[in-house]
Amino acid sequence: MKIVEKNISNKELYHLSQMMSSGSEEAFRKLYDLYFDKIFAVAISFTKSHVISEEIVQDVFLKIWLKRELFSSVDNFEAYLFITARNHIYNCLRSKMKEDVFLDYLQNYFAVAEDATSSLNTKDIFKYISEARELLPPQQRLIFELSRYEGLNHQAIAKKLDISTLTVKSHLTKALRFIRLKLEMLDLFCLLMLHIWLP
């Protein structure tokens, strides 16, 4: 099996992503080999499960391959990849929270206080996040979702919506500021949870 050099220049990385966007399975395999360990490390730090973490990595790269044509307009493959991974891990955690055992684990992981009057329930946290997002103006909400949930960069969003990159940046900055301000009243657990997907 061919060993892929883990250290790669931005130029080489961009070239691989562009080759993949054109349908190169070889380029995709090289990117997979380059980033498998990094995505796996992030996943297992939250799930504590090798099986689930491997599934997450597979799912993330499947999404990358299925959306490969988008990379013709993506300048930073690594940033896109980690946003995709972060969002997928977030969704996996949210799904697992429906299970009481995993909910208890997650609360312990983030060192949530046991006092129910001073700690928010995890389901409440996601409810507040969703409510805050829904309060955004339509254009801000759309740009926020394209950025945070679909992993598009400013240029890709601008092209998709036929607006300037400066407009995208302005809307996204305002959306993030608004959500953070709305959630400042929440406790430390919420802020830690937000750190998963709000930089």
C-alpha positions as CSV (number, residue, x, y, z in Angstrom):
1,M,0.0,0.0,0.0
2,K,1.3,3.4,-0.9
3,I,2.2,5.7,2.0
4,V,0.9,9.2,1.8
5,E,3.1,11.9,3.1
6,K,1.3,13.6,6.0
7,N,3.0,16.9,5.6
8,I,1.6,18.6,2.5
9,S,1.8,22.2,1.2
10,N,-1.3,24.3,0.7
11,K,-0.7,24.3,-3.0
12,E,-0.5,20.5,-3.1
13,L,-3.7,20.3,-1.0
14,Y,-5.5,22.6,-3.3
15,H,-4.4,20.6,-6.3
16,L,-5.7,17.4,-4.7
17,S,-9.0,18.9,-3.9
18,Q,-9.4,20.2,-7.4
19,M,-8.5,16.8,-8.9
20,M,-11.1,15.2,-6.6
21,S,-13.7,17.8,-7.7
22,S,-13.1,16.5,-11.2
23,G,-13.8,13.0,-10.1
24,S,-10.4,11.6,-9.3
25,E,-10.7,8.7,-6.9
26,E,-7.0,8.6,-6.4
27,A,-7.0,12.2,-5.2
28,F,-9.9,11.4,-2.9
29,R,-8.0,8.4,-1.4
30,K,-5.0,10.6,-0.8
31,L,-7.1,13.2,1.0
32,Y,-8.8,10.4,3.0
33,D,-5.4,9.0,4.1
34,L,-4.1,12.5,5.0
35,Y,-7.0,13.4,7.2
36,F,-8.4,10.2,8.6
37,D,-6.4,10.3,11.8
38,K,-7.2,14.0,12.5
39,I,-11.0,13.6,12.1
40,F,-10.9,10.3,14.0
41,A,-9.1,12.0,16.9
42,V,-11.7,14.8,17.1
43,A,-14.6,12.3,16.9
44,I,-13.2,10.0,19.6
45,S,-12.6,12.9,22.0
46,F,-16.4,13.3,22.1
47,T,-17.8,9.8,21.5
48,K,-15.1,7.8,23.4
49,S,-16.0,5.0,21.0
50,H,-13.8,3.6,18.2
51,V,-16.7,2.1,16.4
52,I,-18.8,5.3,16.4
53,S,-15.7,7.5,15.6
54,E,-14.8,5.3,12.6
55,E,-18.4,5.6,11.3
56,I,-18.2,9.3,11.7
57,V,-15.0,9.5,9.6
58,Q,-16.6,7.3,6.9
59,D,-19.7,9.5,6.9
60,V,-17.8,12.7,6.7
61,F,-15.7,11.5,3.7
62,L,-18.8,10.1,2.0
63,K,-20.3,13.6,2.2
64,I,-17.1,15.1,0.8
65,W,-17.1,12.7,-2.1
66,L,-20.8,13.2,-2.9
67,K,-20.3,17.0,-2.9
68,R,-16.9,16.8,-4.6
69,E,-18.0,19.1,-7.5
70,L,-18.4,21.9,-4.9
71,F,-14.6,21.9,-4.4
72,S,-14.0,23.7,-7.7
73,S,-15.1,26.8,-5.8
74,V,-13.6,25.9,-2.4
75,D,-10.2,27.5,-1.7
76,N,-9.5,25.9,1.7
77,F,-10.2,22.1,1.7
78,E,-9.0,21.6,5.3
79,A,-11.4,24.3,6.6
80,Y,-14.3,22.8,4.7
81,L,-13.5,19.3,5.9
82,F,-13.3,20.3,9.6
83,I,-16.5,22.2,9.4
84,T,-18.2,19.2,7.8
85,A,-16.7,17.0,10.5
86,R,-17.7,19.3,13.3
87,N,-21.3,19.6,12.1
88,H,-21.6,15.8,11.6
89,I,-20.2,15.2,15.2
90,Y,-22.7,17.8,16.5
91,N,-25.6,16.0,14.8
92,C,-24.4,12.6,16.1
93,L,-24.2,14.0,19.6
94,R,-27.7,15.5,19.3
95,S,-29.0,12.2,18.1
96,K,-27.3,10.3,20.9
97,M,-28.7,12.7,23.4
98,K,-32.1,11.0,22.9
99,E,-30.6,8.1,24.8
100,D,-30.5,8.7,28.6
101,V,-27.2,6.9,29.1
102,F,-25.4,9.1,26.5
103,L,-27.0,12.2,27.9
104,D,-25.7,11.4,31.3
105,Y,-22.2,10.8,29.8
106,L,-22.2,14.0,27.9
107,Q,-23.2,16.1,30.9
108,N,-20.4,14.5,32.9
109,Y,-18.0,15.1,30.0
110,F,-18.6,18.8,30.2
111,A,-18.7,18.8,34.0
112,V,-22.2,20.1,34.3
113,A,-23.3,20.8,37.8
114,E,-25.8,18.3,39.2
115,D,-28.1,21.0,40.6
116,A,-31.0,21.0,38.1
117,T,-31.8,24.6,39.1
118,S,-28.4,25.9,37.9
119,S,-27.8,23.6,35.0
120,L,-29.6,23.5,31.7
121,N,-30.9,20.2,30.3
122,T,-29.2,19.3,27.1
123,K,-32.4,19.2,25.2
124,D,-33.2,22.7,26.4
125,I,-29.8,23.9,25.1
126,F,-30.5,22.8,21.6
127,K,-34.0,24.3,21.9
128,Y,-32.5,27.7,22.7
129,I,-30.0,27.4,19.9
130,S,-32.8,26.6,17.4
131,E,-35.0,29.4,18.7
132,A,-32.1,31.9,18.5
133,R,-31.4,30.9,14.9
134,E,-35.1,31.3,14.0
135,L,-35.0,34.9,15.2
136,L,-32.5,35.8,12.6
137,P,-33.6,37.8,9.5
138,P,-34.2,35.4,6.6
139,Q,-31.0,36.3,4.7
140,Q,-28.8,36.0,7.8
141,R,-30.4,32.7,8.7
142,L,-29.9,31.3,5.3
143,I,-26.2,32.4,5.1
144,F,-25.6,31.1,8.6
145,E,-27.1,27.7,7.7
146,L,-25.1,27.5,4.4
147,S,-21.9,28.3,6.3
148,R,-22.4,26.2,9.5
149,Y,-24.5,23.3,8.3
150,E,-23.4,22.9,4.7
151,G,-19.8,24.1,5.2
152,L,-19.7,26.5,2.3
153,N,-17.1,29.3,2.3
154,H,-17.9,32.9,1.7
155,Q,-17.1,32.7,-2.0
156,A,-19.4,29.6,-2.5
157,I,-22.2,31.2,-0.6
158,A,-21.9,34.4,-2.6
159,K,-22.0,32.5,-5.9
160,K,-25.0,30.4,-4.7
161,L,-27.0,33.5,-3.6
162,D,-25.6,35.8,-6.3
163,I,-24.4,38.4,-3.8
164,S,-20.9,39.7,-2.9
165,T,-18.5,38.0,-0.5
166,L,-18.5,41.2,1.6
167,T,-22.3,40.9,2.0
168,V,-21.9,37.3,3.0
169,K,-19.3,38.2,5.6
170,S,-21.4,41.0,7.0
171,H,-24.5,38.8,7.3
172,L,-22.6,36.0,8.9
173,T,-20.8,38.2,11.4
174,K,-24.2,39.8,12.4
175,A,-25.8,36.3,12.7
176,L,-23.1,34.9,14.9
177,R,-23.1,38.0,17.1
178,F,-26.8,37.9,17.5
179,I,-26.9,34.2,18.5
180,R,-24.1,34.7,21.0
181,L,-25.8,37.6,22.6
182,K,-29.1,35.7,22.8
183,L,-27.3,32.8,24.5
184,E,-25.2,34.8,26.9
185,M,-27.8,34.1,29.6
186,L,-27.1,30.4,29.4
187,D,-24.7,28.6,31.7
188,L,-21.2,27.3,31.0
189,F,-22.4,24.0,29.7
190,C,-24.3,25.7,26.9
191,L,-21.2,27.8,26.0
192,L,-19.1,24.6,25.9
193,M,-21.6,22.9,23.7
194,L,-21.7,26.0,21.4
195,H,-17.9,25.8,21.0
196,I,-18.4,22.5,19.0
197,W,-19.9,24.4,16.2
198,L,-19.7,28.2,16.8
199,P,-16.0,29.3,16.6
